[in-house]
Amino acid sequence: PYMHDGRFKTLEEVIDHYNSGGFPADNKNPFIRKLQLTPGQKQDLIDFLHTLTDSSFVQNPDFKSPF
């Protein structure tokens, strides 16, 4: 689940959302615009974002909450 309301289930959906320029809204910042990423650039970004997930750290019992 991604975004503040969990509306996107995958990173691909998030990238597509931002690549399209987001949804129209009265309070949308005028600096938000279409990213115009190519399919290759989108895949590179997704691949990079996946490198930021360290499941071995997250699942390590030595780092679990003591509470």
Residue, then its C-alpha position, 0 to 999 in steps of 0.5 A: p500500500y502506497m500513498h497516504d490512503g493506500r490507493f496504490k498497491t504497487l510501485e509501478e502504480v505510484i510511478d504511473h501516477y506521478n508520470s501522468g502528472g497526478f490527478p487534477a485538483d483545485n489545490k494542486n501545486p502548479f509545479i507538479r507536471k507530467l514526468q514524461l519518463t520512458p518505459g526504461q526510465k520507469q523500470d530503472l526507477i522501480d529497480f532503484l527503489h527496490t534496492l532501498t528495501d532491506s528485508s534482512f534488516v527488517q526481519n532480524p530479531d536483534f533489531k526488534s522492538p524490546f516492548 
